[in-house]
């Protein structure tokens, strides 16, 4: 392992392990468990659950690094085996035995325990090792043997994570029959990605779903010689982070993502080594705290696989045609926009949205993932600002935003690139259900120093009320005929009225934040309307 690159991670592992030894782990009480069913709150239980996984990962990795037993680790392993369920309350089947279902976190826990005790061998008490094997068999392997899980045919992160983590646990414990069963789920996961390799769930879910696919694939290769990475489609998926990088390690927070989340360094290193894909810019040294869920798979592979290597120089622009995503970079500025459709995994009503990134800050922004609650994954999803059309940089027509549905999609009309200049045009008509709207196209023309946005409306009526929305985390400054977000300035066209409002929302971590929106409003007739953003070159 490259010592200098991992100095921070190793130090933090030992710090966290010492904290775990010195303070008691939180209990998963009934009061915490019932919160989800009673109120829809996920964070109360999950906070305690992931604090326990945080301690478990630290103690396992510290014992591995120090090559010695740890009574505190034996106690925590036993305690995790005593948990009522490894399945989160949000995923428990209604009215059924939670241990008859394997969710993401039950599978992840099984992998952590199985790989951890096998790695440490005699440093873990034999009675604890036996208990771990029994509980992994009871909670994960037996349910998989008894029934087909719905996620085995899922074309998103669930199939990769559940099958990848459970499969890695099976490889560690020599349960080969489970491994054979789970390969089908991996095929389902790969089928959910187009030929361009783009992850429609966003960059964070690329690290999650594709990460667990890779972890399983490499464990399988080590045990059997079979190589799931030897596939041109897998290579395209591996190249996704570099293609959506805005040039400095930031990425557009499309779908349920975060702009500044850290990719697992070990995962990136292994993909670069095995497949030769370019690396995105890394923001700082790998940290124990890069993943808020403290997943053993990410942390252990970062410790084992990370290599010191420079990122690739970003290309001027990337285009992902199946996803309908374009990213353009010039100097210290970047632009990204997406088409797609309104029934993507972790969907937002965001067809035609875009971001502008200047000097390390995304000034026209996508708000990314909100706090996860019960309603967010049910009928209340599009009432949450982060997922609604009203809090994306897209038009409203007669006060109405986009509507959900796979048929509510953008068609790419044009994509052209010449040097640093990029043109990207989308037909957004199908994303709306407004009686008077006959046609809506959106054209982006990007060049160093500026972005020109042209929306062309076709109405069956003489005119219609249009509101152009521009969302940011930076408070806008409204001037005479202009709006400024720091170094980005928008000229307000004649006849349009600019207003600004703000809203307090809860981010993915549950913390409140204030977000801002500029609304340019006008009654307009059929025709084109141009909005020019000036950026520093």
N, C-alpha and C positions, 0 to 999 in steps of 0.2 A: 504494500500500500504506500502511496506517496505521503511521507510523513508531514511535510509542510502543508499540503493541501488539507489534511485531516486533523491538524492540531486542534482546531476549535471543536470539532465533533468529538474527538477522544476526551478532551477536557470536560466537555459538557456531559458525556456519558458518565464519567466518574462523579461529577457534581450531582447529577440526578440520582445516581445509585446511592450516594451518601445521604441524600435527602430522603430517599425511600427507606433507608435503614433507620433513620432518626425519627421519622414521623409515621403515624399509623395511616394505612390506606383507607380511603372513604368506603363506607358500606353501601351496597346497592339495596336500599331499604324499600319497603312497600310504599311509603309515602312518595319516594322518587318515582318508582315504577308506575304508580297509578296516575301521575300527572298527565301523561300523554292521553290516556283514555278520557280523563275528566276535563282537561282544558286544551288539549292539542299541543301542549308545550313539550318539545323534544329535548331541549338543552339541559333541563335539570337532571334527568337521569343520565343523559349522555356525558355530561360534564364529569360525573363521578365514574362512569364506565371507562372513559378514555383516560382519566387520571390513573386508574388501575393499570391500563395498558401501557401508559407512559412509564410507570414504575417497573412493570414487568420487562419492558424492552431494555430499560437502563440496567437493571440487575442482571439480565441475561448477557448483555453485551459486556458489562464490566467483568463478570465472571469469565467470559471468553477471553477478554484482553488480559486479565490478570492470571488466567489459568489456575483458578483455585475455587473451591466450594464456597458457598455463602448461605448460612442458615436463613437469612432474610429471604433469599430467593426461594428456598425450599418452602418456606411458609407461604409466600405469595403464590407460588405454583399450586399448592394445595388449596389455597383460598379461592383461586380462579376455578379450580375443579369443583368447589362447593357452590359456585354461583347458581342461582335458580335456572338461569338460561344465559347462553352466550348471544342469543338473538336480541336485538334492540326492541323495545316496546312498539316502536313505529312499524316494525316488520312482523310482529307476532300474528299468526293466523287467528282470526276471530273465533273464540269458543273452542280452540284446539290446543293441543299440547305444543308449546313453543319449541320443545326439543325434538319434535317430529319434523321440523322445517329447518333448512339450512339457509341462512341469509348471508349477506356479505361479511358480517362481523363474527358470526359463528365460524365461518370458514377461515377467516383471518386468525381468530383465536386458536383454532385447531393447528394451523400452520405454525404459529408462534410457539405453541407448546411442543409440538412434535419435533420441529427443527431444533428448537432450543435445547431440549433434553438430549437429543441425539448428538448435537454438537458438543455439549458439555460432558456427556458420558458419565463416568464415575464421580464427577464433581456434583452431581445431583443424587440425592438419596435414592436407593433402589426402590423403596416403597413409593416415593413420589413419582418416579419414572413409570412404575406400573399403573399408578392411579391416572397419570396423564394418558397413557395408552387406552385405558378403559374408558375414560371420558370422551376422548376423541372418537373412539369406536361408537360409543352410545349416542353421542350428540351429532355426529357428522357422517361417519361411514355407514352406520345402520340405517338412518333415514334415506340415504342415497340408494342403498340396496333395496329398500322397501317400496319406493315410489319415485316417479319422475317429477322433478322440480320444474316449476313454470319457467325458471330462468334458463333452463338448458336449451331452449330455442330462442332466447332473447338476443336481439341484434345490437346490444349496447353493453355498458360496463358490467352489468350484473353477471352475465354469462362468463366473462373473462375473470372477474374477481372471485366469484364463488367457485368456479371450476378450477381456476389457477391456484387459489389458496388451498382448497381441499385436495387438489391433485398433488401439490407440493408436500402437504402433510402425509398423503398416502405414499409418496416416494420415500419420504424420510422413515416411515414405519413399515416399509415393504408390503404395502397393501396394493399389489399390482392390479387386482380386479377393479378397484376404484378408479385407477388411472385410465384404464381402457374405456371405462364408461364415460369419462369426462371429456374425452377428445372431441366428441360431437358438439359439446357446448362451445369449444374453442372455434370450431368451424362456423357456428352460428354467429359468434362475436365478429369474426373476420368478415362475414357476409354483410354486416351492417355498415361497412365503410366502402365508399366508392373507390374507383380506380385511382383517384387523386390522393388517397390516404388521409383525407381530412377527417377530424373527429368533430362531428356535429354537436356533441355535448360540450365542447369547449376544451381549452388547454388543460385545465385541472383534471377533467375526466379522461383526457388522453393519458396523463401520468398515472391515473388510477387503473382504468381498464386495460390499456395497452401495456402498462407496467406489469400488471399481474400476468398478462399473457406471456410477456418476456421472462418473468421469473419462473413460471411453470416450464416454458420452452427450454430454458437453460438447465433447469433441474432434470428434465426429461432427457436432454442430450447427455448430461453427465451420467445418468443411470443406464440409459439404453443405447445411446448413439444416434437416436432419431433427432433430426434437426428441423423444428418447425419454423425457424427464422430463415431458412433457405427457400425464400419465396419472394418474387418480385413485388407482389402486393404488400407483403409485410415490410419490405424496404421503403415503399412509398409512405406507409403509415409511420415508420420510424423517422422520416424526414419532416414530418408535420411541424414540430416545434420551431425549427429554423425557418420554415416558410412563413410562419405567422409572427415571428419575432419582429418587433418594431425597431430593432437596431441597437437596443441597449439592455436587453433582457426583459423588457416589458412586452406584453402581448395584448391584443384586443380582448376584452372580457365578454366575448359573445357567449350566449347561453348562460349556463350556471358556472361562471368562471370568475377568477379574480385576476386583475391586470398584473399584479406583482407577486404572484405565487411562485414558489421555487420548484423547479423540476428536480426529481431525485438525481443527484450527481452520478451515482453509480449506474443507474439506468442509462443515462446519456452516454457515459463512457463505454459501457458494454455495446451499445448500438453503434457507436462510432467505430469501435474496434472490430466488431463482427461484420457490420454492413457498410461501413465507410460513409455513413451519412454525415452531413455537416452538423456542427453543434450550434445551438443558440448561445447568445451571450449569457454567461453565468453572473448572477448578482451576488457577489460575496462568497465566502467559504461555505462549504456544507455545514449545516447546523443540526443538532439533535431536534431542534424545534421547527424545522422546515415544514413538517407535516403535523397539523394540529391533532390528528388522531394517533400519532406515534406508532405507525405501523411497522412491525418487525421486518416485513419484507423490504420496505424502502430503506430503513435504517441499516439493516445487516448488509444489503447489497451495496449501499453507499460506502460502508466501511470496507467491504471486500473488493469492490470493482472499480472504485474511483481512480482515475489516472489524471495526471497533470498534462493538459493539452489545451492549446489555444482554440477559441471558437473560430468558426469560419467568418470571413468578411461577408456581411450580408449583401446579397445581390440587390440591384436596384428595385426589383419588384418580383412578387410571386403571384401566381394565379392558380386557384384550385377550382377547376371547372365544375366538378360534380357537386361541390358544396356551394358554388357561386360566391367565392370569397376572393378578394383581391387585396394585396398589401403592397404599398409602394413606399420607398425610403429614399431620402435625399439629405445628405449631411446629417444634421441633428433633428430632422423632422421626418414624420412618417404619417401615412394615411392608410386606413383599412375600411373596407365596406363589405357587406354581405347581402346575398340574395337568399337562396334557399326557400324553405316553405314553413308554414306555421303549425306543423305537427312533428317537428324534429325532437329527438330525445332531449329532455331538459329544456323544452321549448320556451321561447319568449316571442311575443308578437312584435317582431323586429325586422321583417323583410324590408330591405333597403336602408337599414341604419348604417352609420359610419362613425369613425373616430378620427381625431386629429391629435397627434402626439408631437410636442415641441420641447426641445431642451430638457428631456427627461420627465416631462409631465404630460399626461393625456388630458388635454384641455376641453375638447369635445369628446365626451366619454360614453361608454356603455356601463351601466351600474352593476352588471354582473349578477352574482348569486345573492339572494336575500337569506335571511334566517329561514331555515327549514322548519316548517310547522305541519301539522296534520292537514290543514286546509290547502296549503301550497301544493300538495300532491292529490288534491281532490277538486271539487268544483270551484274553490276560491282562488285558484292559481292566478288568473288574469286580473284579479282585484288587487294583487300585490304589485306595488309600483314597479319594481324591478322587472317584472314579466309583462307589464302592460304596454300597449302601444303608446299610451299617453306619456310614458317616461322613457321613450326612445326617440332618437333624432329622425323622425319620419313625419309625413304630413297627416293632419286630420282633415276630413272633408265633410262639411256640414256638421261639424262636431263629432264625427264618428271616426274611430280608429280602425285598425285592422281586426280581422276575426280569425279564430283558430280553424285549423283543418289542413290536411295534406294538400288538398286542391288549391289552397290559398297560397300560391307560390309565385316567385319571381321568375321570369324568363330572361335570360341574358340575351340582349339585343346586340351588344358590341363589346368586344374586349380588344384593345390595341395598345401596344407599348412601343415607344421609340426613344431610346436613350433614357432620360429621366422622366419623360412625359408618359402618362398613362390615361387612357380613356376607358371608362367602364359604364355601360348603359344597361338598365334593367326595365322591363315592363312589370309594373307593380299592380296592374289593374285587378288581377284575380285575388289579391290580398284584402280587398275591400268589398263591402256589400252596401253600397250607397246608391239609391235608385237613379240619381242624376249623373253619376260618374260613369262615363263611357270608356275612358282610357286615362291611364296615368303612367307616364314613363319618367324615370329618374336617370340623369346622366352626370357622372363625375368626370371632371377633367383635372387631373393632378399634374403639377409641375413644381420644381423647386421654387419655393417662395409663394405658392398659392394653390388654392383649390377653387374651382368653379363648379357649382352645383346648379343644374337646370332641371326643374320639374315642369313637365308638359302635361296639361290637363285637357281632357275632352269631356264636355258636358252636354247633356240633352236639354238643358235649360240655358237661358241667356247668361247666367252667372251662378256662382256658388261661393259659399264661405269656406275659405281655406285657412288653416293655421299650420305654419311650418314650425316644428319644434326642434330645439337644439338643447341638449342635456349636458350638464357639466358638474363636476365637483368643485370647480372654481367659481366664485361669485362673479357674475358678469357686471360690466360697467356699461350702462346705456348712455350714449352721448347723442349729439345732434346728428342724426342720420347714420349712426354706427353703433355697433355692440362690440365690446372688447372682452376677451378672456386672456388677461396677461398680454403676451406678444401676438396673439391671434386677433384679427379685427375683421368683422363682417360689415360690409356696407349694406344699409337697409334700403331696398329699392323704393322708389317713389310709389306712394299709394299704400304702403304697408305700415302697420302700426306695431311697434315693438313693446312688449311687456315682459317683465321678469317675475318669477315667483320661486319659492323654495319650499322644501318639504323635509321633514325629519323622517328617516326610514331606519330600519334595523338591518345592518349588514349580515353577512353570512355567519359571523361569529356572535351575533346577537347584540353587538354594540350599536348604539344610535349614531347616525351621521346625518349631516345636512347636505342635501343635494339641490341643484339649481336647474331652472329651465327657462329658456327664452322662447317666447311665442311671438312669431310674426304673423299678423292677421290681416286679411283683406278679402273683399268680395271681388272675384276675378272671373273673367270670361275665358272661354276656350283659348288655349295658347300656351306659350312658354314663359316661364318666370325664372330669372337667373339670380343666384346668390353667390357673391364673390368673397372668399376668405383670403386675407393676406397674412402670410407667415414670414418670419425672418428667414433669409437664405443661409 
